[in-house]
């Protein structure tokens, strides 16, 4: 493991919130879609086909929601808290 190179991507600071909320929405929508399919129908032969369809639809709603919520929380809630 020590011999593997570390991959680093450089980008502008203004894209931080967009990238962070995108990755967060991607992971959360996968976890929630998987859990809901397993609870609703259980594991079946077409589980992964159902998961990809559900995950894609969930991500379409999750990313804008996460982006808006992150903005509101950072600008209107965290700005009123004094951290030390």
PyMOL Python script that loads the backbone (N, CA, C, O; Angstrom):
from pymol import cmd

cmd.read_pdbstr("""\
ATOM      1  N   UNK A   1       0.810  -1.200   0.000  1.00  0.00           N
ATOM      2  CA  UNK A   1       0.000   0.000   0.000  1.00  0.00           C
ATOM      3  C   UNK A   1       0.855   1.266   0.000  1.00  0.00           C
ATOM      4  O   UNK A   1       0.418   2.307  -0.491  1.00  0.00           O
ATOM      5  N   UNK A   2       2.056   1.185   0.542  1.00  0.00           N
ATOM      6  CA  UNK A   2       2.890   2.368   0.630  1.00  0.00           C
ATOM      7  C   UNK A   2       3.390   2.813  -0.739  1.00  0.00           C
ATOM      8  O   UNK A   2       3.733   3.981  -0.921  1.00  0.00           O
ATOM      9  N   UNK A   3       3.437   1.892  -1.706  1.00  0.00           N
ATOM     10  CA  UNK A   3       3.959   2.223  -3.014  1.00  0.00           C
ATOM     11  C   UNK A   3       2.937   2.857  -3.948  1.00  0.00           C
ATOM     12  O   UNK A   3       3.307   3.355  -5.011  1.00  0.00           O
ATOM     13  N   UNK A   4       1.665   2.850  -3.575  1.00  0.00           N
ATOM     14  CA  UNK A   4       0.645   3.414  -4.449  1.00  0.00           C
ATOM     15  C   UNK A   4       0.651   4.936  -4.388  1.00  0.00           C
ATOM     16  O   UNK A   4       0.730   5.507  -3.301  1.00  0.00           O
ATOM     17  N   UNK A   5       0.569   5.600  -5.534  1.00  0.00           N
ATOM     18  CA  UNK A   5       0.550   7.066  -5.523  1.00  0.00           C
ATOM     19  C   UNK A   5      -0.812   7.597  -5.074  1.00  0.00           C
ATOM     20  O   UNK A   5      -1.847   6.973  -5.306  1.00  0.00           O
ATOM     21  N   UNK A   6      -0.786   8.737  -4.441  1.00  0.00           N
ATOM     22  CA  UNK A   6      -2.012   9.397  -4.009  1.00  0.00           C
ATOM     23  C   UNK A   6      -2.507  10.304  -5.130  1.00  0.00           C
ATOM     24  O   UNK A   6      -1.748  11.097  -5.686  1.00  0.00           O
ATOM     25  N   UNK A   7      -3.778  10.176  -5.450  1.00  0.00           N
ATOM     26  CA  UNK A   7      -4.364  11.003  -6.497  1.00  0.00           C
ATOM     27  C   UNK A   7      -4.969  12.251  -5.853  1.00  0.00           C
ATOM     28  O   UNK A   7      -5.785  12.157  -4.935  1.00  0.00           O
ATOM     29  N   UNK A   8      -4.566  13.397  -6.337  1.00  0.00           N
ATOM     30  CA  UNK A   8      -5.096  14.663  -5.837  1.00  0.00           C
ATOM     31  C   UNK A   8      -5.652  15.461  -7.002  1.00  0.00           C
ATOM     32  O   UNK A   8      -5.063  15.513  -8.082  1.00  0.00           O
ATOM     33  N   UNK A   9      -6.784  16.074  -6.763  1.00  0.00           N
ATOM     34  CA  UNK A   9      -7.422  16.906  -7.780  1.00  0.00           C
ATOM     35  C   UNK A   9      -7.439  18.336  -7.268  1.00  0.00           C
ATOM     36  O   UNK A   9      -7.840  18.591  -6.133  1.00  0.00           O
ATOM     37  N   UNK A  10      -7.008  19.258  -8.101  1.00  0.00           N
ATOM     38  CA  UNK A  10      -7.029  20.672  -7.728  1.00  0.00           C
ATOM     39  C   UNK A  10      -8.191  21.352  -8.418  1.00  0.00           C
ATOM     40  O   UNK A  10      -8.393  21.188  -9.622  1.00  0.00           O
ATOM     41  N   UNK A  11      -8.950  22.107  -7.661  1.00  0.00           N
ATOM     42  CA  UNK A  11     -10.061  22.859  -8.219  1.00  0.00           C
ATOM     43  C   UNK A  11     -10.261  24.129  -7.410  1.00  0.00           C
ATOM     44  O   UNK A  11      -9.676  24.296  -6.340  1.00  0.00           O
ATOM     45  N   UNK A  12     -11.065  24.991  -7.912  1.00  0.00           N
ATOM     46  CA  UNK A  12     -11.298  26.274  -7.248  1.00  0.00           C
ATOM     47  C   UNK A  12     -12.145  26.091  -5.990  1.00  0.00           C
ATOM     48  O   UNK A  12     -12.974  25.185  -5.909  1.00  0.00           O
ATOM     49  N   UNK A  13     -11.925  26.954  -5.026  1.00  0.00           N
ATOM     50  CA  UNK A  13     -12.626  26.900  -3.739  1.00  0.00           C
ATOM     51  C   UNK A  13     -14.134  27.094  -3.911  1.00  0.00           C
ATOM     52  O   UNK A  13     -14.914  26.578  -3.110  1.00  0.00           O
ATOM     53  N   UNK A  14     -14.553  27.823  -4.934  1.00  0.00           N
ATOM     54  CA  UNK A  14     -15.977  28.105  -5.106  1.00  0.00           C
ATOM     55  C   UNK A  14     -16.778  26.850  -5.455  1.00  0.00           C
ATOM     56  O   UNK A  14     -18.004  26.853  -5.341  1.00  0.00           O
ATOM     57  N   UNK A  15     -16.106  25.781  -5.877  1.00  0.00           N
ATOM     58  CA  UNK A  15     -16.792  24.536  -6.197  1.00  0.00           C
ATOM     59  C   UNK A  15     -16.885  23.585  -5.005  1.00  0.00           C
ATOM     60  O   UNK A  15     -17.417  22.482  -5.137  1.00  0.00           O
ATOM     61  N   UNK A  16     -16.377  23.996  -3.849  1.00  0.00           N
ATOM     62  CA  UNK A  16     -16.355  23.129  -2.675  1.00  0.00           C
ATOM     63  C   UNK A  16     -17.747  22.644  -2.297  1.00  0.00           C
ATOM     64  O   UNK A  16     -17.963  21.442  -2.143  1.00  0.00           O
ATOM     65  N   UNK A  17     -18.689  23.559  -2.147  1.00  0.00           N
ATOM     66  CA  UNK A  17     -20.040  23.182  -1.718  1.00  0.00           C
ATOM     67  C   UNK A  17     -20.710  22.293  -2.754  1.00  0.00           C
ATOM     68  O   UNK A  17     -21.422  21.356  -2.393  1.00  0.00           O
ATOM     69  N   UNK A  18     -20.497  22.565  -4.013  1.00  0.00           N
ATOM     70  CA  UNK A  18     -21.091  21.768  -5.084  1.00  0.00           C
ATOM     71  C   UNK A  18     -20.548  20.332  -5.063  1.00  0.00           C
ATOM     72  O   UNK A  18     -21.314  19.376  -5.186  1.00  0.00           O
ATOM     73  N   UNK A  19     -19.239  20.185  -4.910  1.00  0.00           N
ATOM     74  CA  UNK A  19     -18.626  18.859  -4.875  1.00  0.00           C
ATOM     75  C   UNK A  19     -19.008  18.118  -3.597  1.00  0.00           C
ATOM     76  O   UNK A  19     -19.343  16.934  -3.637  1.00  0.00           O
ATOM     77  N   UNK A  20     -18.958  18.815  -2.467  1.00  0.00           N
ATOM     78  CA  UNK A  20     -19.283  18.180  -1.188  1.00  0.00           C
ATOM     79  C   UNK A  20     -20.722  17.683  -1.165  1.00  0.00           C
ATOM     80  O   UNK A  20     -20.975  16.537  -0.792  1.00  0.00           O
ATOM     81  N   UNK A  21     -21.668  18.531  -1.561  1.00  0.00           N
ATOM     82  CA  UNK A  21     -23.067  18.108  -1.533  1.00  0.00           C
ATOM     83  C   UNK A  21     -23.343  17.041  -2.580  1.00  0.00           C
ATOM     84  O   UNK A  21     -24.193  16.177  -2.367  1.00  0.00           O
ATOM     85  N   UNK A  22     -22.645  17.084  -3.700  1.00  0.00           N
ATOM     86  CA  UNK A  22     -22.817  16.050  -4.718  1.00  0.00           C
ATOM     87  C   UNK A  22     -22.391  14.684  -4.220  1.00  0.00           C
ATOM     88  O   UNK A  22     -23.108  13.700  -4.401  1.00  0.00           O
ATOM     89  N   UNK A  23     -21.220  14.617  -3.590  1.00  0.00           N
ATOM     90  CA  UNK A  23     -20.736  13.344  -3.051  1.00  0.00           C
ATOM     91  C   UNK A  23     -21.603  12.864  -1.896  1.00  0.00           C
ATOM     92  O   UNK A  23     -21.881  11.671  -1.776  1.00  0.00           O
ATOM     93  N   UNK A  24     -22.028  13.793  -1.049  1.00  0.00           N
ATOM     94  CA  UNK A  24     -22.882  13.424   0.065  1.00  0.00           C
ATOM     95  C   UNK A  24     -24.232  12.901  -0.431  1.00  0.00           C
ATOM     96  O   UNK A  24     -24.729  11.898   0.080  1.00  0.00           O
ATOM     97  N   UNK A  25     -24.823  13.564  -1.413  1.00  0.00           N
ATOM     98  CA  UNK A  25     -26.104  13.121  -1.969  1.00  0.00           C
ATOM     99  C   UNK A  25     -25.956  11.781  -2.676  1.00  0.00           C
ATOM    100  O   UNK A  25     -26.860  10.947  -2.621  1.00  0.00           O
ATOM    101  N   UNK A  26     -24.831  11.570  -3.335  1.00  0.00           N
ATOM    102  CA  UNK A  26     -24.582  10.305  -4.025  1.00  0.00           C
ATOM    103  C   UNK A  26     -24.564   9.137  -3.035  1.00  0.00           C
ATOM    104  O   UNK A  26     -25.208   8.113  -3.263  1.00  0.00           O
ATOM    105  N   UNK A  27     -23.829   9.295  -1.946  1.00  0.00           N
ATOM    106  CA  UNK A  27     -23.738   8.218  -0.961  1.00  0.00           C
ATOM    107  C   UNK A  27     -25.043   8.021  -0.200  1.00  0.00           C
ATOM    108  O   UNK A  27     -25.474   6.887   0.010  1.00  0.00           O
ATOM    109  N   UNK A  28     -25.670   9.114   0.212  1.00  0.00           N
ATOM    110  CA  UNK A  28     -26.903   8.992   0.988  1.00  0.00           C
ATOM    111  C   UNK A  28     -28.039   8.420   0.159  1.00  0.00           C
ATOM    112  O   UNK A  28     -28.815   7.609   0.664  1.00  0.00           O
ATOM    113  N   UNK A  29     -28.156   8.818  -1.097  1.00  0.00           N
ATOM    114  CA  UNK A  29     -29.220   8.279  -1.933  1.00  0.00           C
ATOM    115  C   UNK A  29     -29.004   6.791  -2.204  1.00  0.00           C
ATOM    116  O   UNK A  29     -29.973   6.038  -2.301  1.00  0.00           O
ATOM    117  N   UNK A  30     -27.743   6.357  -2.327  1.00  0.00           N
ATOM    118  CA  UNK A  30     -27.455   4.932  -2.492  1.00  0.00           C
ATOM    119  C   UNK A  30     -27.859   4.142  -1.257  1.00  0.00           C
ATOM    120  O   UNK A  30     -28.509   3.102  -1.366  1.00  0.00           O
ATOM    121  N   UNK A  31     -27.477   4.629  -0.089  1.00  0.00           N
ATOM    122  CA  UNK A  31     -27.790   3.933   1.161  1.00  0.00           C
ATOM    123  C   UNK A  31     -29.293   3.855   1.387  1.00  0.00           C
ATOM    124  O   UNK A  31     -29.820   2.794   1.722  1.00  0.00           O
ATOM    125  N   UNK A  32     -29.982   4.971   1.206  1.00  0.00           N
ATOM    126  CA  UNK A  32     -31.420   4.997   1.449  1.00  0.00           C
ATOM    127  C   UNK A  32     -32.167   4.170   0.411  1.00  0.00           C
ATOM    128  O   UNK A  32     -33.101   3.452   0.767  1.00  0.00           O
ATOM    129  N   UNK A  33     -31.789   4.246  -0.847  1.00  0.00           N
ATOM    130  CA  UNK A  33     -32.439   3.441  -1.885  1.00  0.00           C
ATOM    131  C   UNK A  33     -32.255   1.954  -1.624  1.00  0.00           C
ATOM    132  O   UNK A  33     -33.196   1.173  -1.766  1.00  0.00           O
ATOM    133  N   UNK A  34     -31.044   1.564  -1.244  1.00  0.00           N
ATOM    134  CA  UNK A  34     -30.784   0.156  -0.943  1.00  0.00           C
ATOM    135  C   UNK A  34     -31.632  -0.312   0.228  1.00  0.00           C
ATOM    136  O   UNK A  34     -32.246  -1.377   0.164  1.00  0.00           O
ATOM    137  N   UNK A  35     -31.671   0.474   1.294  1.00  0.00           N
ATOM    138  CA  UNK A  35     -32.440   0.091   2.473  1.00  0.00           C
ATOM    139  C   UNK A  35     -33.926  -0.009   2.157  1.00  0.00           C
ATOM    140  O   UNK A  35     -34.588  -0.955   2.582  1.00  0.00           O
ATOM    141  N   UNK A  36     -34.454   0.954   1.418  1.00  0.00           N
ATOM    142  CA  UNK A  36     -35.889   0.928   1.109  1.00  0.00           C
ATOM    143  C   UNK A  36     -36.267  -0.240   0.211  1.00  0.00           C
ATOM    144  O   UNK A  36     -37.326  -0.838   0.397  1.00  0.00           O
ATOM    145  N   UNK A  37     -35.434  -0.574  -0.745  1.00  0.00           N
ATOM    146  CA  UNK A  37     -35.722  -1.721  -1.617  1.00  0.00           C
ATOM    147  C   UNK A  37     -35.661  -3.016  -0.812  1.00  0.00           C
ATOM    148  O   UNK A  37     -36.506  -3.896  -0.975  1.00  0.00           O
ATOM    149  N   UNK A  38     -34.655  -3.128   0.060  1.00  0.00           N
ATOM    150  CA  UNK A  38     -34.541  -4.350   0.866  1.00  0.00           C
ATOM    151  C   UNK A  38     -35.718  -4.496   1.830  1.00  0.00           C
ATOM    152  O   UNK A  38     -36.203  -5.607   2.046  1.00  0.00           O
ATOM    153  N   UNK A  39     -36.177  -3.401   2.405  1.00  0.00           N
ATOM    154  CA  UNK A  39     -37.315  -3.460   3.325  1.00  0.00           C
ATOM    155  C   UNK A  39     -38.609  -3.750   2.572  1.00  0.00           C
ATOM    156  O   UNK A  39     -39.439  -4.538   3.024  1.00  0.00           O
ATOM    157  N   UNK A  40     -38.770  -3.108   1.425  1.00  0.00           N
ATOM    158  CA  UNK A  40     -40.029  -3.237   0.689  1.00  0.00           C
ATOM    159  C   UNK A  40     -40.166  -4.584  -0.016  1.00  0.00           C
ATOM    160  O   UNK A  40     -41.205  -5.232   0.113  1.00  0.00           O
ATOM    161  N   UNK A  41     -39.157  -5.019  -0.750  1.00  0.00           N
ATOM    162  CA  UNK A  41     -39.279  -6.237  -1.553  1.00  0.00           C
ATOM    163  C   UNK A  41     -38.292  -7.321  -1.167  1.00  0.00           C
ATOM    164  O   UNK A  41     -38.452  -8.467  -1.589  1.00  0.00           O
ATOM    165  N   UNK A  42     -37.282  -7.000  -0.383  1.00  0.00           N
ATOM    166  CA  UNK A  42     -36.257  -7.979  -0.060  1.00  0.00           C
ATOM    167  C   UNK A  42     -35.294  -8.143  -1.225  1.00  0.00           C
ATOM    168  O   UNK A  42     -35.413  -7.471  -2.250  1.00  0.00           O
ATOM    169  N   UNK A  43     -34.343  -9.044  -1.051  1.00  0.00           N
ATOM    170  CA  UNK A  43     -33.370  -9.287  -2.116  1.00  0.00           C
ATOM    171  C   UNK A  43     -33.989 -10.226  -3.147  1.00  0.00           C
ATOM    172  O   UNK A  43     -34.523 -11.279  -2.799  1.00  0.00           O
ATOM    173  N   UNK A  44     -33.913  -9.835  -4.412  1.00  0.00           N
ATOM    174  CA  UNK A  44     -34.476 -10.658  -5.479  1.00  0.00           C
ATOM    175  C   UNK A  44     -33.492 -10.729  -6.638  1.00  0.00           C
ATOM    176  O   UNK A  44     -32.399 -10.165  -6.577  1.00  0.00           O
ATOM    177  N   UNK A  45     -33.889 -11.421  -7.684  1.00  0.00           N
ATOM    178  CA  UNK A  45     -33.015 -11.568  -8.850  1.00  0.00           C
ATOM    179  C   UNK A  45     -32.792 -10.248  -9.581  1.00  0.00           C
ATOM    180  O   UNK A  45     -31.742 -10.059 -10.196  1.00  0.00           O
ATOM    181  N   UNK A  46     -33.743  -9.344  -9.526  1.00  0.00           N
ATOM    182  CA  UNK A  46     -33.621  -8.063 -10.227  1.00  0.00           C
ATOM    183  C   UNK A  46     -33.357  -6.914  -9.249  1.00  0.00           C
ATOM    184  O   UNK A  46     -33.742  -5.770  -9.488  1.00  0.00           O
ATOM    185  N   UNK A  47     -32.682  -7.257  -8.130  1.00  0.00           N
ATOM    186  CA  UNK A  47     -32.384  -6.254  -7.106  1.00  0.00           C
ATOM    187  C   UNK A  47     -31.523  -5.112  -7.646  1.00  0.00           C
ATOM    188  O   UNK A  47     -31.835  -3.945  -7.412  1.00  0.00           O
ATOM    189  N   UNK A  48     -30.447  -5.431  -8.364  1.00  0.00           N
ATOM    190  CA  UNK A  48     -29.526  -4.396  -8.829  1.00  0.00           C
ATOM    191  C   UNK A  48     -30.134  -3.527  -9.929  1.00  0.00           C
ATOM    192  O   UNK A  48     -29.816  -2.342 -10.024  1.00  0.00           O
ATOM    193  N   UNK A  49     -31.000  -4.100 -10.754  1.00  0.00           N
ATOM    194  CA  UNK A  49     -31.705  -3.292 -11.759  1.00  0.00           C
ATOM    195  C   UNK A  49     -32.652  -2.310 -11.072  1.00  0.00           C
ATOM    196  O   UNK A  49     -32.731  -1.142 -11.453  1.00  0.00           O
ATOM    197  N   UNK A  50     -33.364  -2.791 -10.061  1.00  0.00           N
ATOM    198  CA  UNK A  50     -34.247  -1.916  -9.291  1.00  0.00           C
ATOM    199  C   UNK A  50     -33.448  -0.837  -8.567  1.00  0.00           C
ATOM    200  O   UNK A  50     -33.860   0.321  -8.495  1.00  0.00           O
ATOM    201  N   UNK A  51     -32.297  -1.243  -8.031  1.00  0.00           N
ATOM    202  CA  UNK A  51     -31.463  -0.300  -7.287  1.00  0.00           C
ATOM    203  C   UNK A  51     -30.946   0.820  -8.188  1.00  0.00           C
ATOM    204  O   UNK A  51     -30.984   1.985  -7.793  1.00  0.00           O
ATOM    205  N   UNK A  52     -30.472   0.498  -9.373  1.00  0.00           N
ATOM    206  CA  UNK A  52     -29.951   1.537 -10.271  1.00  0.00           C
ATOM    207  C   UNK A  52     -31.037   2.520 -10.688  1.00  0.00           C
ATOM    208  O   UNK A  52     -30.792   3.724 -10.755  1.00  0.00           O
ATOM    209  N   UNK A  53     -32.236   2.012 -10.968  1.00  0.00           N
ATOM    210  CA  UNK A  53     -33.335   2.903 -11.324  1.00  0.00           C
ATOM    211  C   UNK A  53     -33.757   3.790 -10.169  1.00  0.00           C
ATOM    212  O   UNK A  53     -33.987   4.987 -10.342  1.00  0.00           O
ATOM    213  N   UNK A  54     -33.857   3.197  -8.999  1.00  0.00           N
ATOM    214  CA  UNK A  54     -34.254   3.942  -7.807  1.00  0.00           C
ATOM    215  C   UNK A  54     -33.180   4.945  -7.395  1.00  0.00           C
ATOM    216  O   UNK A  54     -33.487   6.075  -7.016  1.00  0.00           O
ATOM    217  N   UNK A  55     -31.925   4.522  -7.472  1.00  0.00           N
ATOM    218  CA  UNK A  55     -30.815   5.382  -7.072  1.00  0.00           C
ATOM    219  C   UNK A  55     -30.711   6.598  -7.984  1.00  0.00           C
ATOM    220  O   UNK A  55     -30.478   7.711  -7.513  1.00  0.00           O
ATOM    221  N   UNK A  56     -30.882   6.390  -9.280  1.00  0.00           N
ATOM    222  CA  UNK A  56     -30.830   7.519 -10.209  1.00  0.00           C
ATOM    223  C   UNK A  56     -31.917   8.544  -9.940  1.00  0.00           C
ATOM    224  O   UNK A  56     -31.661   9.748  -9.949  1.00  0.00           O
ATOM    225  N   UNK A  57     -33.108   8.075  -9.706  1.00  0.00           N
ATOM    226  CA  UNK A  57     -34.213   8.989  -9.406  1.00  0.00           C
ATOM    227  C   UNK A  57     -33.999   9.693  -8.074  1.00  0.00           C
ATOM    228  O   UNK A  57     -34.253  10.892  -7.953  1.00  0.00           O
ATOM    229  N   UNK A  58     -33.534   8.951  -7.075  1.00  0.00           N
ATOM    230  CA  UNK A  58     -33.294   9.544  -5.762  1.00  0.00           C
ATOM    231  C   UNK A  58     -32.202  10.602  -5.827  1.00  0.00           C
ATOM    232  O   UNK A  58     -32.297  11.633  -5.161  1.00  0.00           O
ATOM    233  N   UNK A  59     -31.164  10.356  -6.625  1.00  0.00           N
ATOM    234  CA  UNK A  59     -30.061  11.320  -6.725  1.00  0.00           C
ATOM    235  C   UNK A  59     -30.513  12.623  -7.383  1.00  0.00           C
ATOM    236  O   UNK A  59     -30.026  13.699  -7.034  1.00  0.00           O
ATOM    237  N   UNK A  60     -31.441  12.528  -8.331  1.00  0.00           N
ATOM    238  CA  UNK A  60     -31.961  13.731  -8.993  1.00  0.00           C
ATOM    239  C   UNK A  60     -32.605  14.669  -7.979  1.00  0.00           C
ATOM    240  O   UNK A  60     -32.513  15.889  -8.112  1.00  0.00           O
ATOM    241  N   UNK A  61     -33.253  14.107  -6.973  1.00  0.00           N
ATOM    242  CA  UNK A  61     -33.877  14.924  -5.935  1.00  0.00           C
ATOM    243  C   UNK A  61     -32.918  15.246  -4.793  1.00  0.00           C
ATOM    244  O   UNK A  61     -33.024  16.306  -4.176  1.00  0.00           O
ATOM    245  N   UNK A  62     -31.982  14.342  -4.509  1.00  0.00           N
ATOM    246  CA  UNK A  62     -31.102  14.507  -3.355  1.00  0.00           C
ATOM    247  C   UNK A  62     -30.078  15.620  -3.541  1.00  0.00           C
ATOM    248  O   UNK A  62     -29.813  16.370  -2.602  1.00  0.00           O
ATOM    249  N   UNK A  63     -29.494  15.743  -4.737  1.00  0.00           N
ATOM    250  CA  UNK A  63     -28.430  16.730  -4.902  1.00  0.00           C
ATOM    251  C   UNK A  63     -28.924  18.171  -4.765  1.00  0.00           C
ATOM    252  O   UNK A  63     -28.333  18.933  -4.000  1.00  0.00           O
ATOM    253  N   UNK A  64     -29.976  18.573  -5.468  1.00  0.00           N
ATOM    254  CA  UNK A  64     -30.435  19.945  -5.253  1.00  0.00           C
ATOM    255  C   UNK A  64     -30.910  20.186  -3.822  1.00  0.00           C
ATOM    256  O   UNK A  64     -30.703  21.267  -3.272  1.00  0.00           O
ATOM    257  N   UNK A  65     -31.541  19.186  -3.222  1.00  0.00           N
ATOM    258  CA  UNK A  65     -31.990  19.328  -1.837  1.00  0.00           C
ATOM    259  C   UNK A  65     -30.808  19.519  -0.897  1.00  0.00           C
ATOM    260  O   UNK A  65     -30.841  20.395  -0.033  1.00  0.00           O
ATOM    261  N   UNK A  66     -29.772  18.717  -1.053  1.00  0.00           N
ATOM    262  CA  UNK A  66     -28.577  18.833  -0.209  1.00  0.00           C
ATOM    263  C   UNK A  66     -27.879  20.170  -0.438  1.00  0.00           C
ATOM    264  O   UNK A  66     -27.386  20.782   0.509  1.00  0.00           O
ATOM    265  N   UNK A  67     -27.835  20.624  -1.685  1.00  0.00           N
ATOM    266  CA  UNK A  67     -27.174  21.890  -1.987  1.00  0.00           C
ATOM    267  C   UNK A  67     -27.913  23.053  -1.319  1.00  0.00           C
ATOM    268  O   UNK A  67     -27.283  23.928  -0.725  1.00  0.00           O
ATOM    269  N   UNK A  68     -29.227  23.066  -1.413  1.00  0.00           N
ATOM    270  CA  UNK A  68     -30.032  24.139  -0.815  1.00  0.00           C
ATOM    271  C   UNK A  68     -29.947  24.086   0.705  1.00  0.00           C
ATOM    272  O   UNK A  68     -29.796  25.120   1.355  1.00  0.00           O
ATOM    273  N   UNK A  69     -30.044  22.878   1.279  1.00  0.00           N
ATOM    274  CA  UNK A  69     -29.963  22.744   2.739  1.00  0.00           C
ATOM    275  C   UNK A  69     -28.595  23.157   3.262  1.00  0.00           C
ATOM    276  O   UNK A  69     -28.506  23.819   4.296  1.00  0.00           O
ATOM    277  N   UNK A  70     -27.525  22.777   2.564  1.00  0.00           N
ATOM    278  CA  UNK A  70     -26.175  23.163   2.989  1.00  0.00           C
ATOM    279  C   UNK A  70     -26.018  24.675   2.964  1.00  0.00           C
ATOM    280  O   UNK A  70     -25.424  25.252   3.875  1.00  0.00           O
ATOM    281  N   UNK A  71     -26.543  25.319   1.930  1.00  0.00           N
ATOM    282  CA  UNK A  71     -26.473  26.780   1.849  1.00  0.00           C
ATOM    283  C   UNK A  71     -27.223  27.414   3.008  1.00  0.00           C
ATOM    284  O   UNK A  71     -26.693  28.295   3.685  1.00  0.00           O
ATOM    285  N   UNK A  72     -28.454  26.972   3.241  1.00  0.00           N
ATOM    286  CA  UNK A  72     -29.262  27.561   4.308  1.00  0.00           C
ATOM    287  C   UNK A  72     -28.630  27.359   5.677  1.00  0.00           C
ATOM    288  O   UNK A  72     -28.625  28.275   6.499  1.00  0.00           O
ATOM    289  N   UNK A  73     -28.108  26.196   5.922  1.00  0.00           N
ATOM    290  CA  UNK A  73     -27.489  25.922   7.221  1.00  0.00           C
ATOM    291  C   UNK A  73     -26.207  26.720   7.404  1.00  0.00           C
ATOM    292  O   UNK A  73     -25.986  27.293   8.471  1.00  0.00           O
ATOM    293  N   UNK A  74     -25.357  26.766   6.379  1.00  0.00           N
ATOM    294  CA  UNK A  74     -24.092  27.491   6.505  1.00  0.00           C
ATOM    295  C   UNK A  74     -24.308  28.995   6.617  1.00  0.00           C
ATOM    296  O   UNK A  74     -23.647  29.658   7.416  1.00  0.00           O
ATOM    297  N   UNK A  75     -25.216  29.530   5.834  1.00  0.00           N
ATOM    298  CA  UNK A  75     -25.396  30.980   5.792  1.00  0.00           C
ATOM    299  C   UNK A  75     -26.300  31.516   6.893  1.00  0.00           C
ATOM    300  O   UNK A  75     -26.082  32.623   7.385  1.00  0.00           O
ATOM    301  N   UNK A  76     -27.302  30.756   7.281  1.00  0.00           N
ATOM    302  CA  UNK A  76     -28.301  31.305   8.197  1.00  0.00           C
ATOM    303  C   UNK A  76     -28.275  30.701   9.588  1.00  0.00           C
ATOM    304  O   UNK A  76     -28.822  31.300  10.514  1.00  0.00           O
ATOM    305  N   UNK A  77     -27.672  29.554   9.772  1.00  0.00           N
ATOM    306  CA  UNK A  77     -27.609  28.945  11.092  1.00  0.00           C
ATOM    307  C   UNK A  77     -26.195  29.024  11.647  1.00  0.00           C
ATOM    308  O   UNK A  77     -25.988  29.568  12.731  1.00  0.00           O
ATOM    309  N   UNK A  78     -25.225  28.493  10.925  1.00  0.00           N
ATOM    310  CA  UNK A  78     -23.850  28.477  11.423  1.00  0.00           C
ATOM    311  C   UNK A  78     -23.242  29.871  11.536  1.00  0.00           C
ATOM    312  O   UNK A  78     -22.316  30.078  12.320  1.00  0.00           O
ATOM    313  N   UNK A  79     -23.741  30.808  10.778  1.00  0.00           N
ATOM    314  CA  UNK A  79     -23.212  32.168  10.870  1.00  0.00           C
ATOM    315  C   UNK A  79     -23.633  32.851  12.168  1.00  0.00           C
ATOM    316  O   UNK A  79     -23.041  33.860  12.551  1.00  0.00           O
ATOM    317  N   UNK A  80     -24.644  32.319  12.849  1.00  0.00           N
ATOM    318  CA  UNK A  80     -25.109  32.893  14.106  1.00  0.00           C
ATOM    319  C   UNK A  80     -24.464  32.231  15.328  1.00  0.00           C
ATOM    320  O   UNK A  80     -24.683  32.666  16.459  1.00  0.00           O
ATOM    321  N   UNK A  81     -23.679  31.192  15.100  1.00  0.00           N
ATOM    322  CA  UNK A  81     -23.011  30.490  16.190  1.00  0.00           C
ATOM    323  C   UNK A  81     -21.555  30.937  16.251  1.00  0.00           C
ATOM    324  O   UNK A  81     -20.855  30.974  15.239  1.00  0.00           O
ATOM    325  N   UNK A  82     -21.122  31.273  17.453  1.00  0.00           N
ATOM    326  CA  UNK A  82     -19.728  31.675  17.633  1.00  0.00           C
ATOM    327  C   UNK A  82     -18.916  30.462  18.065  1.00  0.00           C
ATOM    328  O   UNK A  82     -19.082  29.953  19.173  1.00  0.00           O
ATOM    329  N   UNK A  83     -18.046  30.011  17.189  1.00  0.00           N
ATOM    330  CA  UNK A  83     -17.199  28.866  17.470  1.00  0.00           C
ATOM    331  C   UNK A  83     -15.889  29.345  18.080  1.00  0.00           C
ATOM    332  O   UNK A  83     -15.397  30.413  17.715  1.00  0.00           O
ATOM    333  N   UNK A  84     -15.324  28.585  18.992  1.00  0.00           N
ATOM    334  CA  UNK A  84     -14.032  28.934  19.599  1.00  0.00           C
ATOM    335  C   UNK A  84     -13.122  27.761  19.627  1.00  0.00           C
ATOM    336  O   UNK A  84     -11.992  27.867  20.103  1.00  0.00           O
TER     337      UNK A  84
END
""", "prot")
cmd.dss("prot")
cmd.show_as("cartoon", "prot")
cmd.util.cbc("prot")
cmd.orient("prot")
